[in-house]
Amino acid sequence: MAWFRRRSKTGGSSDRAANRADLEHLEQFVRTRRGVEAFVEPRTTVTETTIVLVAHDGEWTRRRIDGPEGARRFGHRLGIPVYDV
């Protein structure tokens, strides 16, 4: 029985950090929508740190980001407000 096996650090898709495709998606979202704000979701035992972008009309997207500081740098670079949740 494999009930108590530990998951490999490299085995799960939820363990990966942000990659270039994630950042490009986020940048494209900000550039093509108005009133975008960013919300940083802290790392949990299940997922890495994520950032949720919400546009003025409620449309949203979520992707992994390289930690809370990476999220703040991202927001500063694109000129959008960043909030911790």
N, CA, C and O atoms as a Maestro MAE file, in Angstrom:
{
 s_m_m2io_version
 :::
 2.0.0
}

f_m_ct {
 s_m_title
 :::
 protein
 m_atom[340] {
  # First column is atom index #
  i_m_mmod_type
  r_m_x_coord
  r_m_y_coord
  r_m_z_coord
  i_m_residue_number
  s_m_chain_name
  s_m_pdb_residue_name
  s_m_pdb_atom_name
  i_m_atomic_number
  :::
  1 25 0.831 -1.178 0.000 1 A "MET " " N  " 7
  2 3 0.000 0.000 0.000 1 A "MET " " CA " 6
  3 2 0.875 1.239 0.000 1 A "MET " " C  " 6
  4 15 1.886 1.304 0.700 1 A "MET " " O  " 8
  5 25 0.481 2.203 -0.778 2 A "ALA " " N  " 7
  6 3 1.269 3.423 -0.933 2 A "ALA " " CA " 6
  7 2 0.626 4.627 -0.254 2 A "ALA " " C  " 6
  8 15 0.833 5.759 -0.692 2 A "ALA " " O  " 8
  9 25 -0.127 4.414 0.776 3 A "TRP " " N  " 7
  10 3 -0.835 5.515 1.409 3 A "TRP " " CA " 6
  11 2 0.085 6.553 2.022 3 A "TRP " " C  " 6
  12 15 -0.233 7.742 2.014 3 A "TRP " " O  " 8
  13 25 1.206 6.128 2.547 4 A "PHE " " N  " 7
  14 3 2.053 7.046 3.298 4 A "PHE " " CA " 6
  15 2 3.341 7.411 2.587 4 A "PHE " " C  " 6
  16 15 4.268 7.923 3.215 4 A "PHE " " O  " 8
  17 25 3.414 7.163 1.313 5 A "ARG " " N  " 7
  18 3 4.607 7.579 0.564 5 A "ARG " " CA " 6
  19 2 4.645 9.084 0.454 5 A "ARG " " C  " 6
  20 15 3.618 9.751 0.328 5 A "ARG " " O  " 8
  21 25 5.844 9.594 0.506 6 A "ARG " " N  " 7
  22 3 6.010 11.036 0.338 6 A "ARG " " CA " 6
  23 2 6.105 11.367 -1.133 6 A "ARG " " C  " 6
  24 15 6.708 10.636 -1.920 6 A "ARG " " O  " 8
  25 25 5.493 12.492 -1.487 7 A "ARG " " N  " 7
  26 3 5.574 12.947 -2.863 7 A "ARG " " CA " 6
  27 2 6.949 13.495 -3.161 7 A "ARG " " C  " 6
  28 15 7.564 14.144 -2.315 7 A "ARG " " O  " 8
  29 25 7.427 13.239 -4.342 8 A "SER " " N  " 7
  30 3 8.710 13.769 -4.780 8 A "SER " " CA " 6
  31 2 8.595 15.269 -5.000 8 A "SER " " C  " 6
  32 15 7.563 15.747 -5.471 8 A "SER " " O  " 8
  33 25 9.630 16.011 -4.668 9 A "LYS " " N  " 7
  34 3 9.634 17.460 -4.878 9 A "LYS " " CA " 6
  35 2 9.564 17.811 -6.356 9 A "LYS " " C  " 6
  36 15 9.075 18.886 -6.705 9 A "LYS " " O  " 8
  37 25 10.033 16.948 -7.217 10 A "THR " " N  " 7
  38 3 10.019 17.237 -8.642 10 A "THR " " CA " 6
  39 2 8.910 16.496 -9.366 10 A "THR " " C  " 6
  40 15 8.744 16.661 -10.575 10 A "THR " " O  " 8
  41 25 8.151 15.686 -8.652 11 A "GLY " " N  " 7
  42 3 7.167 14.839 -9.303 11 A "GLY " " CA " 6
  43 2 5.850 15.492 -9.643 11 A "GLY " " C  " 6
  44 15 5.221 15.105 -10.629 11 A "GLY " " O  " 8
  45 25 5.398 16.477 -8.862 12 A "GLY " " N  " 7
  46 3 4.075 17.023 -9.093 12 A "GLY " " CA " 6
  47 2 4.095 18.300 -9.897 12 A "GLY " " C  " 6
  48 15 5.036 19.087 -9.797 12 A "GLY " " O  " 8
  49 25 3.064 18.513 -10.696 13 A "SER " " N  " 7
  50 3 2.996 19.731 -11.489 13 A "SER " " CA " 6
  51 2 2.775 20.952 -10.604 13 A "SER " " C  " 6
  52 15 3.096 22.065 -11.020 13 A "SER " " O  " 8
  53 25 2.235 20.782 -9.396 14 A "SER " " N  " 7
  54 3 2.000 21.922 -8.528 14 A "SER " " CA " 6
  55 2 3.286 22.417 -7.873 14 A "SER " " C  " 6
  56 15 3.278 23.461 -7.220 14 A "SER " " O  " 8
  57 25 4.383 21.694 -8.034 15 A "ASP " " N  " 7
  58 3 5.638 22.084 -7.410 15 A "ASP " " CA " 6
  59 2 6.493 22.993 -8.291 15 A "ASP " " C  " 6
  60 15 7.530 23.476 -7.836 15 A "ASP " " O  " 8
  61 25 6.094 23.234 -9.520 16 A "ARG " " N  " 7
  62 3 6.953 24.014 -10.396 16 A "ARG " " CA " 6
  63 2 6.826 25.501 -10.115 16 A "ARG " " C  " 6
  64 15 5.770 25.965 -9.684 16 A "ARG " " O  " 8
  65 25 7.881 26.241 -10.355 17 A "ALA " " N  " 7
  66 3 7.868 27.690 -10.192 17 A "ALA " " CA " 6
  67 2 7.362 28.326 -11.479 17 A "ALA " " C  " 6
  68 15 7.114 27.644 -12.473 17 A "ALA " " O  " 8
  69 25 7.216 29.637 -11.439 18 A "ALA " " N  " 7
  70 3 6.771 30.361 -12.632 18 A "ALA " " CA " 6
  71 2 7.796 30.191 -13.741 18 A "ALA " " C  " 6
  72 15 9.002 30.164 -13.493 18 A "ALA " " O  " 8
  73 25 7.302 30.077 -14.965 19 A "ASN " " N  " 7
  74 3 8.212 30.028 -16.100 19 A "ASN " " CA " 6
  75 2 7.916 31.201 -17.025 19 A "ASN " " C  " 6
  76 15 7.024 32.003 -16.748 19 A "ASN " " O  " 8
  77 25 8.648 31.302 -18.105 20 A "ARG " " N  " 7
  78 3 8.501 32.427 -19.020 20 A "ARG " " CA " 6
  79 2 7.093 32.489 -19.621 20 A "ARG " " C  " 6
  80 15 6.548 33.575 -19.813 20 A "ARG " " O  " 8
  81 25 6.509 31.331 -19.916 21 A "ALA " " N  " 7
  82 3 5.150 31.313 -20.474 21 A "ALA " " CA " 6
  83 2 4.137 31.901 -19.495 21 A "ALA " " C  " 6
  84 15 3.218 32.612 -19.902 21 A "ALA " " O  " 8
  85 25 4.306 31.603 -18.195 22 A "ASP " " N  " 7
  86 3 3.421 32.177 -17.178 22 A "ASP " " CA " 6
  87 2 3.532 33.701 -17.176 22 A "ASP " " C  " 6
  88 15 2.520 34.402 -17.183 22 A "ASP " " O  " 8
  89 25 4.755 34.206 -17.167 23 A "LEU " " N  " 7
  90 3 4.967 35.657 -17.125 23 A "LEU " " CA " 6
  91 2 4.454 36.333 -18.391 23 A "LEU " " C  " 6
  92 15 3.868 37.413 -18.320 23 A "LEU " " O  " 8
  93 25 4.666 35.710 -19.543 24 A "GLU " " N  " 7
  94 3 4.168 36.280 -20.797 24 A "GLU " " CA " 6
  95 2 2.641 36.348 -20.789 24 A "GLU " " C  " 6
  96 15 2.061 37.333 -21.246 24 A "GLU " " O  " 8
  97 25 1.994 35.313 -20.276 25 A "HIS " " N  " 7
  98 3 0.526 35.321 -20.177 25 A "HIS " " CA " 6
  99 2 0.059 36.473 -19.290 25 A "HIS " " C  " 6
  100 15 -0.868 37.200 -19.647 25 A "HIS " " O  " 8
  101 25 0.698 36.638 -18.137 26 A "LEU " " N  " 7
  102 3 0.318 37.704 -17.215 26 A "LEU " " CA " 6
  103 2 0.533 39.082 -17.842 26 A "LEU " " C  " 6
  104 15 -0.330 39.955 -17.741 26 A "LEU " " O  " 8
  105 25 1.675 39.272 -18.485 27 A "GLU " " N  " 7
  106 3 1.961 40.557 -19.128 27 A "GLU " " CA " 6
  107 2 0.933 40.858 -20.225 27 A "GLU " " C  " 6
  108 15 0.459 41.989 -20.335 27 A "GLU " " O  " 8
  109 25 0.592 39.864 -21.025 28 A "GLN " " N  " 7
  110 3 -0.394 40.038 -22.093 28 A "GLN " " CA " 6
  111 2 -1.759 40.403 -21.510 28 A "GLN " " C  " 6
  112 15 -2.472 41.237 -22.067 28 A "GLN " " O  " 8
  113 25 -2.116 39.783 -20.402 29 A "PHE " " N  " 7
  114 3 -3.391 40.085 -19.746 29 A "PHE " " CA " 6
  115 2 -3.426 41.549 -19.328 29 A "PHE " " C  " 6
  116 15 -4.417 42.238 -19.567 29 A "PHE " " O  " 8
  117 25 -2.346 42.033 -18.704 30 A "VAL " " N  " 7
  118 3 -2.293 43.423 -18.241 30 A "VAL " " CA " 6
  119 2 -2.349 44.386 -19.419 30 A "VAL " " C  " 6
  120 15 -3.042 45.402 -19.360 30 A "VAL " " O  " 8
  121 25 -1.634 44.078 -20.471 31 A "ARG " " N  " 7
  122 3 -1.560 44.996 -21.615 31 A "ARG " " CA " 6
  123 2 -2.839 45.062 -22.438 31 A "ARG " " C  " 6
  124 15 -3.040 46.028 -23.174 31 A "ARG " " O  " 8
  125 25 -3.700 44.070 -22.335 32 A "THR " " N  " 7
  126 3 -4.892 44.031 -23.180 32 A "THR " " CA " 6
  127 2 -6.182 44.295 -22.414 32 A "THR " " C  " 6
  128 15 -7.270 44.142 -22.969 32 A "THR " " O  " 8
  129 25 -6.077 44.687 -21.150 33 A "ARG " " N  " 7
  130 3 -7.261 44.965 -20.352 33 A "ARG " " CA " 6
  131 2 -7.078 46.238 -19.534 33 A "ARG " " C  " 6
  132 15 -5.954 46.662 -19.264 33 A "ARG " " O  " 8
  133 25 -8.197 46.840 -19.145 34 A "ARG " " N  " 7
  134 3 -8.145 48.072 -18.354 34 A "ARG " " CA " 6
  135 2 -8.326 47.766 -16.866 34 A "ARG " " C  " 6
  136 15 -8.960 46.781 -16.488 34 A "ARG " " O  " 8
  137 25 -7.751 48.639 -16.033 35 A "GLY " " N  " 7
  138 3 -7.983 48.584 -14.602 35 A "GLY " " CA " 6
  139 2 -7.540 47.308 -13.917 35 A "GLY " " C  " 6
  140 15 -8.206 46.842 -12.992 35 A "GLY " " O  " 8
  141 25 -6.433 46.737 -14.349 36 A "VAL " " N  " 7
  142 3 -5.974 45.460 -13.782 36 A "VAL " " CA " 6
  143 2 -5.315 45.688 -12.424 36 A "VAL " " C  " 6
  144 15 -4.501 46.596 -12.252 36 A "VAL " " O  " 8
  145 25 -5.684 44.848 -11.472 37 A "GLU " " N  " 7
  146 3 -5.062 44.822 -10.154 37 A "GLU " " CA " 6
  147 2 -4.563 43.409 -9.890 37 A "GLU " " C  " 6
  148 15 -5.124 42.436 -10.395 37 A "GLU " " O  " 8
  149 25 -3.497 43.305 -9.088 38 A "ALA " " N  " 7
  150 3 -2.890 42.009 -8.806 38 A "ALA " " CA " 6
  151 2 -3.090 41.640 -7.339 38 A "ALA " " C  " 6
  152 15 -2.987 42.484 -6.449 38 A "ALA " " O  " 8
  153 25 -3.374 40.374 -7.111 39 A "PHE " " N  " 7
  154 3 -3.553 39.842 -5.756 39 A "PHE " " CA " 6
  155 2 -2.623 38.649 -5.597 39 A "PHE " " C  " 6
  156 15 -2.697 37.689 -6.364 39 A "PHE " " O  " 8
  157 25 -1.744 38.711 -4.597 40 A "VAL " " N  " 7
  158 3 -0.755 37.664 -4.372 40 A "VAL " " CA " 6
  159 2 -1.306 36.649 -3.380 40 A "VAL " " C  " 6
  160 15 -1.675 36.994 -2.258 40 A "VAL " " O  " 8
  161 25 -1.356 35.399 -3.809 41 A "GLU " " N  " 7
  162 3 -1.787 34.310 -2.937 41 A "GLU " " CA " 6
  163 2 -0.538 33.603 -2.416 41 A "GLU " " C  " 6
  164 15 0.290 33.162 -3.213 41 A "GLU " " O  " 8
  165 25 -0.386 33.485 -1.107 42 A "PRO " " N  " 7
  166 3 0.835 32.889 -0.554 42 A "PRO " " CA " 6
  167 2 0.967 31.403 -0.875 42 A "PRO " " C  " 6
  168 15 -0.009 30.726 -1.201 42 A "PRO " " O  " 8
  169 25 2.167 30.933 -0.776 43 A "ARG " " N  " 7
  170 3 2.469 29.514 -0.974 43 A "ARG " " CA " 6
  171 2 1.740 28.697 0.082 43 A "ARG " " C  " 6
  172 15 1.630 29.104 1.239 43 A "ARG " " O  " 8
  173 25 1.245 27.541 -0.335 44 A "THR " " N  " 7
  174 3 0.594 26.620 0.594 44 A "THR " " CA " 6
  175 2 1.291 25.268 0.489 44 A "THR " " C  " 6
  176 15 2.269 25.125 -0.245 44 A "THR " " O  " 8
  177 25 0.797 24.295 1.210 45 A "THR " " N  " 7
  178 3 1.371 22.955 1.103 45 A "THR " " CA " 6
  179 2 1.035 22.310 -0.234 45 A "THR " " C  " 6
  180 15 1.663 21.325 -0.624 45 A "THR " " O  " 8
  181 25 0.053 22.856 -0.938 46 A "VAL " " N  " 7
  182 3 -0.385 22.288 -2.209 46 A "VAL " " CA " 6
  183 2 0.149 23.049 -3.418 46 A "VAL " " C  " 6
  184 15 0.495 22.430 -4.425 46 A "VAL " " O  " 8
  185 25 0.224 24.390 -3.342 47 A "THR " " N  " 7
  186 3 0.644 25.195 -4.490 47 A "THR " " CA " 6
  187 2 1.752 26.162 -4.120 47 A "THR " " C  " 6
  188 15 1.937 26.518 -2.956 47 A "THR " " O  " 8
  189 25 2.472 26.571 -5.128 48 A "GLU " " N  " 7
  190 3 3.477 27.623 -4.958 48 A "GLU " " CA " 6
  191 2 2.752 28.970 -4.914 48 A "GLU " " C  " 6
  192 15 1.529 29.015 -5.048 48 A "GLU " " O  " 8
  193 25 3.490 30.062 -4.729 49 A "THR " " N  " 7
  194 3 2.903 31.390 -4.720 49 A "THR " " CA " 6
  195 2 2.260 31.670 -6.075 49 A "THR " " C  " 6
  196 15 2.853 31.400 -7.119 49 A "THR " " O  " 8
  197 25 1.044 32.212 -6.053 50 A "THR " " N  " 7
  198 3 0.358 32.563 -7.291 50 A "THR " " CA " 6
  199 2 -0.047 34.026 -7.262 50 A "THR " " C  " 6
  200 15 -0.127 34.650 -6.204 50 A "THR " " O  " 8
  201 25 -0.298 34.551 -8.440 51 A "ILE " " N  " 7
  202 3 -0.789 35.919 -8.570 51 A "ILE " " CA " 6
  203 2 -2.082 35.854 -9.377 51 A "ILE " " C  " 6
  204 15 -2.152 35.204 -10.420 51 A "ILE " " O  " 8
  205 25 -3.093 36.539 -8.873 52 A "VAL " " N  " 7
  206 3 -4.376 36.630 -9.561 52 A "VAL " " CA " 6
  207 2 -4.494 38.049 -10.093 52 A "VAL " " C  " 6
  208 15 -4.379 39.014 -9.337 52 A "VAL " " O  " 8
  209 25 -4.722 38.173 -11.393 53 A "LEU " " N  " 7
  210 3 -4.941 39.478 -12.003 53 A "LEU " " CA " 6
  211 2 -6.426 39.621 -12.280 53 A "LEU " " C  " 6
  212 15 -7.051 38.723 -12.844 53 A "LEU " " O  " 8
  213 25 -6.996 40.772 -11.874 54 A "VAL " " N  " 7
  214 3 -8.413 41.029 -12.070 54 A "VAL " " CA " 6
  215 2 -8.561 42.346 -12.822 54 A "VAL " " C  " 6
  216 15 -8.034 43.376 -12.400 54 A "VAL " " O  " 8
  217 25 -9.286 42.303 -13.946 55 A "ALA " " N  " 7
  218 3 -9.536 43.500 -14.753 55 A "ALA " " CA " 6
  219 2 -10.761 44.238 -14.222 55 A "ALA " " C  " 6
  220 15 -11.466 43.734 -13.348 55 A "ALA " " O  " 8
  221 25 -11.010 45.432 -14.750 56 A "HIS " " N  " 7
  222 3 -12.119 46.274 -14.283 56 A "HIS " " CA " 6
  223 2 -13.481 45.607 -14.428 56 A "HIS " " C  " 6
  224 15 -14.398 45.905 -13.664 56 A "HIS " " O  " 8
  225 25 -13.624 44.714 -15.393 57 A "ASP " " N  " 7
  226 3 -14.925 44.080 -15.642 57 A "ASP " " CA " 6
  227 2 -15.079 42.732 -14.930 57 A "ASP " " C  " 6
  228 15 -16.069 42.030 -15.139 57 A "ASP " " O  " 8
  229 25 -14.099 42.371 -14.087 58 A "GLY " " N  " 7
  230 3 -14.175 41.126 -13.330 58 A "GLY " " CA " 6
  231 2 -13.476 39.944 -13.975 58 A "GLY " " C  " 6
  232 15 -13.348 38.886 -13.357 58 A "GLY " " O  " 8
  233 25 -13.017 40.112 -15.226 59 A "GLU " " N  " 7
  234 3 -12.265 39.023 -15.858 59 A "GLU " " CA " 6
  235 2 -10.983 38.816 -15.072 59 A "GLU " " C  " 6
  236 15 -10.364 39.781 -14.624 59 A "GLU " " O  " 8
  237 25 -10.582 37.562 -14.903 60 A "TRP " " N  " 7
  238 3 -9.400 37.286 -14.091 60 A "TRP " " CA " 6
  239 2 -8.594 36.137 -14.668 60 A "TRP " " C  " 6
  240 15 -9.071 35.361 -15.496 60 A "TRP " " O  " 8
  241 25 -7.349 36.055 -14.199 61 A "THR " " N  " 7
  242 3 -6.461 34.950 -14.537 61 A "THR " " CA " 6
  243 2 -5.527 34.710 -13.361 61 A "THR " " C  " 6
  244 15 -5.249 35.622 -12.583 61 A "THR " " O  " 8
  245 25 -5.051 33.492 -13.235 62 A "ARG " " N  " 7
  246 3 -4.135 33.126 -12.142 62 A "ARG " " CA " 6
  247 2 -2.969 32.337 -12.717 62 A "ARG " " C  " 6
  248 15 -3.156 31.456 -13.556 62 A "ARG " " O  " 8
  249 25 -1.782 32.654 -12.264 63 A "ARG " " N  " 7
  250 3 -0.578 31.914 -12.654 63 A "ARG " " CA " 6
  251 2 0.403 31.901 -11.484 63 A "ARG " " C  " 6
  252 15 0.304 32.705 -10.558 63 A "ARG " " O  " 8
  253 25 1.347 30.971 -11.550 64 A "ARG " " N  " 7
  254 3 2.423 30.937 -10.558 64 A "ARG " " CA " 6
  255 2 3.338 32.133 -10.768 64 A "ARG " " C  " 6
  256 15 3.485 32.648 -11.876 64 A "ARG " " O  " 8
  257 25 3.950 32.561 -9.659 65 A "ILE " " N  " 7
  258 3 4.899 33.673 -9.696 65 A "ILE " " CA " 6
  259 2 6.030 33.322 -8.739 65 A "ILE " " C  " 6
  260 15 5.844 32.522 -7.822 65 A "ILE " " O  " 8
  261 25 7.181 33.904 -8.945 66 A "ASP " " N  " 7
  262 3 8.350 33.589 -8.124 66 A "ASP " " CA " 6
  263 2 8.331 34.335 -6.796 66 A "ASP " " C  " 6
  264 15 9.157 35.217 -6.560 66 A "ASP " " O  " 8
  265 25 7.402 33.983 -5.943 67 A "GLY " " N  " 7
  266 3 7.329 34.514 -4.593 67 A "GLY " " CA " 6
  267 2 6.675 35.883 -4.516 67 A "GLY " " C  " 6
  268 15 6.442 36.528 -5.538 67 A "GLY " " O  " 8
  269 25 6.380 36.322 -3.301 68 A "PRO " " N  " 7
  270 3 5.746 37.626 -3.096 68 A "PRO " " CA " 6
  271 2 6.573 38.792 -3.640 68 A "PRO " " C  " 6
  272 15 6.014 39.733 -4.204 68 A "PRO " " O  " 8
  273 25 7.869 38.742 -3.481 69 A "GLU " " N  " 7
  274 3 8.721 39.821 -4.015 69 A "GLU " " CA " 6
  275 2 8.693 39.843 -5.534 69 A "GLU " " C  " 6
  276 15 8.693 40.914 -6.141 69 A "GLU " " O  " 8
  277 25 8.671 38.671 -6.148 70 A "GLY " " N  " 7
  278 3 8.558 38.599 -7.598 70 A "GLY " " CA " 6
  279 2 7.250 39.200 -8.083 70 A "GLY " " C  " 6
  280 15 7.210 39.848 -9.129 70 A "GLY " " O  " 8
  281 25 6.184 38.988 -7.331 71 A "ALA " " N  " 7
  282 3 4.880 39.563 -7.681 71 A "ALA " " CA " 6
  283 2 4.912 41.081 -7.570 71 A "ALA " " C  " 6
  284 15 4.369 41.779 -8.426 71 A "ALA " " O  " 8
  285 25 5.542 41.595 -6.523 72 A "ARG " " N  " 7
  286 3 5.633 43.047 -6.359 72 A "ARG " " CA " 6
  287 2 6.480 43.676 -7.459 72 A "ARG " " C  " 6
  288 15 6.146 44.746 -7.968 72 A "ARG " " O  " 8
  289 25 7.580 43.012 -7.826 73 A "ARG " " N  " 7
  290 3 8.404 43.517 -8.933 73 A "ARG " " CA " 6
  291 2 7.615 43.525 -10.238 73 A "ARG " " C  " 6
  292 15 7.690 44.479 -11.012 73 A "ARG " " O  " 8
  293 25 6.857 42.455 -10.478 74 A "PHE " " N  " 7
  294 3 6.025 42.354 -11.671 74 A "PHE " " CA " 6
  295 2 5.031 43.513 -11.724 74 A "PHE " " C  " 6
  296 15 4.905 44.182 -12.751 74 A "PHE " " O  " 8
  297 25 4.327 43.749 -10.620 75 A "GLY " " N  " 7
  298 3 3.350 44.835 -10.567 75 A "GLY " " CA " 6
  299 2 3.984 46.196 -10.760 75 A "GLY " " C  " 6
  300 15 3.438 47.037 -11.475 75 A "GLY " " O  " 8
  301 25 5.126 46.427 -10.136 76 A "HIS " " N  " 7
  302 3 5.823 47.699 -10.264 76 A "HIS " " CA " 6
  303 2 6.262 47.928 -11.712 76 A "HIS " " C  " 6
  304 15 6.118 49.026 -12.249 76 A "HIS " " O  " 8
  305 25 6.794 46.885 -12.330 77 A "ARG " " N  " 7
  306 3 7.279 46.998 -13.713 77 A "ARG " " CA " 6
  307 2 6.140 47.339 -14.672 77 A "ARG " " C  " 6
  308 15 6.348 48.079 -15.634 77 A "ARG " " O  " 8
  309 25 4.942 46.812 -14.423 78 A "LEU " " N  " 7
  310 3 3.808 47.059 -15.315 78 A "LEU " " CA " 6
  311 2 2.885 48.178 -14.820 78 A "LEU " " C  " 6
  312 15 1.902 48.515 -15.480 78 A "LEU " " O  " 8
  313 25 3.205 48.744 -13.666 79 A "GLY " " N  " 7
  314 3 2.437 49.875 -13.165 79 A "GLY " " CA " 6
  315 2 1.040 49.532 -12.679 79 A "GLY " " C  " 6
  316 15 0.101 50.299 -12.894 79 A "GLY " " O  " 8
  317 25 0.895 48.380 -12.023 80 A "ILE " " N  " 7
  318 3 -0.414 47.985 -11.480 80 A "ILE " " CA " 6
  319 2 -0.292 47.796 -9.978 80 A "ILE " " C  " 6
  320 15 0.782 47.449 -9.487 80 A "ILE " " O  " 8
  321 25 -1.386 48.019 -9.231 81 A "PRO " " N  " 7
  322 3 -1.336 47.810 -7.782 81 A "PRO " " CA " 6
  323 2 -1.282 46.322 -7.454 81 A "PRO " " C  " 6
  324 15 -1.866 45.491 -8.149 81 A "PRO " " O  " 8
  325 25 -0.561 46.008 -6.371 82 A "VAL " " N  " 7
  326 3 -0.407 44.623 -5.926 82 A "VAL " " CA " 6
  327 2 -0.840 44.551 -4.469 82 A "VAL " " C  " 6
  328 15 -0.386 45.329 -3.631 82 A "VAL " " O  " 8
  329 25 -1.731 43.598 -4.181 83 A "TYR " " N  " 7
  330 3 -2.239 43.412 -2.828 83 A "TYR " " CA " 6
  331 2 -1.949 41.993 -2.362 83 A "TYR " " C  " 6
  332 15 -1.959 41.058 -3.164 83 A "TYR " " O  " 8
  333 25 -1.690 41.829 -1.071 84 A "ASP " " N  " 7
  334 3 -1.546 40.501 -0.473 84 A "ASP " " CA " 6
  335 2 -2.923 40.018 -0.047 84 A "ASP " " C  " 6
  336 15 -3.731 40.791 0.466 84 A "ASP " " O  " 8
  337 25 -3.187 38.724 -0.264 85 A "VAL " " N  " 7
  338 3 -4.478 38.162 0.178 85 A "VAL " " CA " 6
  339 2 -4.235 37.035 1.150 85 A "VAL " " C  " 6
  340 15 -5.186 36.428 1.641 85 A "VAL " " O  " 8
  :::
 }
 m_bond[339] {
  # First column is bond index #
  i_m_from
  i_m_to
  i_m_order
  :::
  1 1 2 1
  2 2 3 1
  3 3 4 2
  4 3 5 1
  5 5 6 1
  6 6 7 1
  7 7 8 2
  8 7 9 1
  9 9 10 1
  10 10 11 1
  11 11 12 2
  12 11 13 1
  13 13 14 1
  14 14 15 1
  15 15 16 2
  16 15 17 1
  17 17 18 1
  18 18 19 1
  19 19 20 2
  20 19 21 1
  21 21 22 1
  22 22 23 1
  23 23 24 2
  24 23 25 1
  25 25 26 1
  26 26 27 1
  27 27 28 2
  28 27 29 1
  29 29 30 1
  30 30 31 1
  31 31 32 2
  32 31 33 1
  33 33 34 1
  34 34 35 1
  35 35 36 2
  36 35 37 1
  37 37 38 1
  38 38 39 1
  39 39 40 2
  40 39 41 1
  41 41 42 1
  42 42 43 1
  43 43 44 2
  44 43 45 1
  45 45 46 1
  46 46 47 1
  47 47 48 2
  48 47 49 1
  49 49 50 1
  50 50 51 1
  51 51 52 2
  52 51 53 1
  53 53 54 1
  54 54 55 1
  55 55 56 2
  56 55 57 1
  57 57 58 1
  58 58 59 1
  59 59 60 2
  60 59 61 1
  61 61 62 1
  62 62 63 1
  63 63 64 2
  64 63 65 1
  65 65 66 1
  66 66 67 1
  67 67 68 2
  68 67 69 1
  69 69 70 1
  70 70 71 1
  71 71 72 2
  72 71 73 1
  73 73 74 1
  74 74 75 1
  75 75 76 2
  76 75 77 1
  77 77 78 1
  78 78 79 1
  79 79 80 2
  80 79 81 1
  81 81 82 1
  82 82 83 1
  83 83 84 2
  84 83 85 1
  85 85 86 1
  86 86 87 1
  87 87 88 2
  88 87 89 1
  89 89 90 1
  90 90 91 1
  91 91 92 2
  92 91 93 1
  93 93 94 1
  94 94 95 1
  95 95 96 2
  96 95 97 1
  97 97 98 1
  98 98 99 1
  99 99 100 2
  100 99 101 1
  101 101 102 1
  102 102 103 1
  103 103 104 2
  104 103 105 1
  105 105 106 1
  106 106 107 1
  107 107 108 2
  108 107 109 1
  109 109 110 1
  110 110 111 1
  111 111 112 2
  112 111 113 1
  113 113 114 1
  114 114 115 1
  115 115 116 2
  116 115 117 1
  117 117 118 1
  118 118 119 1
  119 119 120 2
  120 119 121 1
  121 121 122 1
  122 122 123 1
  123 123 124 2
  124 123 125 1
  125 125 126 1
  126 126 127 1
  127 127 128 2
  128 127 129 1
  129 129 130 1
  130 130 131 1
  131 131 132 2
  132 131 133 1
  133 133 134 1
  134 134 135 1
  135 135 136 2
  136 135 137 1
  137 137 138 1
  138 138 139 1
  139 139 140 2
  140 139 141 1
  141 141 142 1
  142 142 143 1
  143 143 144 2
  144 143 145 1
  145 145 146 1
  146 146 147 1
  147 147 148 2
  148 147 149 1
  149 149 150 1
  150 150 151 1
  151 151 152 2
  152 151 153 1
  153 153 154 1
  154 154 155 1
  155 155 156 2
  156 155 157 1
  157 157 158 1
  158 158 159 1
  159 159 160 2
  160 159 161 1
  161 161 162 1
  162 162 163 1
  163 163 164 2
  164 163 165 1
  165 165 166 1
  166 166 167 1
  167 167 168 2
  168 167 169 1
  169 169 170 1
  170 170 171 1
  171 171 172 2
  172 171 173 1
  173 173 174 1
  174 174 175 1
  175 175 176 2
  176 175 177 1
  177 177 178 1
  178 178 179 1
  179 179 180 2
  180 179 181 1
  181 181 182 1
  182 182 183 1
  183 183 184 2
  184 183 185 1
  185 185 186 1
  186 186 187 1
  187 187 188 2
  188 187 189 1
  189 189 190 1
  190 190 191 1
  191 191 192 2
  192 191 193 1
  193 193 194 1
  194 194 195 1
  195 195 196 2
  196 195 197 1
  197 197 198 1
  198 198 199 1
  199 199 200 2
  200 199 201 1
  201 201 202 1
  202 202 203 1
  203 203 204 2
  204 203 205 1
  205 205 206 1
  206 206 207 1
  207 207 208 2
  208 207 209 1
  209 209 210 1
  210 210 211 1
  211 211 212 2
  212 211 213 1
  213 213 214 1
  214 214 215 1
  215 215 216 2
  216 215 217 1
  217 217 218 1
  218 218 219 1
  219 219 220 2
  220 219 221 1
  221 221 222 1
  222 222 223 1
  223 223 224 2
  224 223 225 1
  225 225 226 1
  226 226 227 1
  227 227 228 2
  228 227 229 1
  229 229 230 1
  230 230 231 1
  231 231 232 2
  232 231 233 1
  233 233 234 1
  234 234 235 1
  235 235 236 2
  236 235 237 1
  237 237 238 1
  238 238 239 1
  239 239 240 2
  240 239 241 1
  241 241 242 1
  242 242 243 1
  243 243 244 2
  244 243 245 1
  245 245 246 1
  246 246 247 1
  247 247 248 2
  248 247 249 1
  249 249 250 1
  250 250 251 1
  251 251 252 2
  252 251 253 1
  253 253 254 1
  254 254 255 1
  255 255 256 2
  256 255 257 1
  257 257 258 1
  258 258 259 1
  259 259 260 2
  260 259 261 1
  261 261 262 1
  262 262 263 1
  263 263 264 2
  264 263 265 1
  265 265 266 1
  266 266 267 1
  267 267 268 2
  268 267 269 1
  269 269 270 1
  270 270 271 1
  271 271 272 2
  272 271 273 1
  273 273 274 1
  274 274 275 1
  275 275 276 2
  276 275 277 1
  277 277 278 1
  278 278 279 1
  279 279 280 2
  280 279 281 1
  281 281 282 1
  282 282 283 1
  283 283 284 2
  284 283 285 1
  285 285 286 1
  286 286 287 1
  287 287 288 2
  288 287 289 1
  289 289 290 1
  290 290 291 1
  291 291 292 2
  292 291 293 1
  293 293 294 1
  294 294 295 1
  295 295 296 2
  296 295 297 1
  297 297 298 1
  298 298 299 1
  299 299 300 2
  300 299 301 1
  301 301 302 1
  302 302 303 1
  303 303 304 2
  304 303 305 1
  305 305 306 1
  306 306 307 1
  307 307 308 2
  308 307 309 1
  309 309 310 1
  310 310 311 1
  311 311 312 2
  312 311 313 1
  313 313 314 1
  314 314 315 1
  315 315 316 2
  316 315 317 1
  317 317 318 1
  318 318 319 1
  319 319 320 2
  320 319 321 1
  321 321 322 1
  322 322 323 1
  323 323 324 2
  324 323 325 1
  325 325 326 1
  326 326 327 1
  327 327 328 2
  328 327 329 1
  329 329 330 1
  330 330 331 1
  331 331 332 2
  332 331 333 1
  333 333 334 1
  334 334 335 1
  335 335 336 2
  336 335 337 1
  337 337 338 1
  338 338 339 1
  339 339 340 2
  :::
 }
}
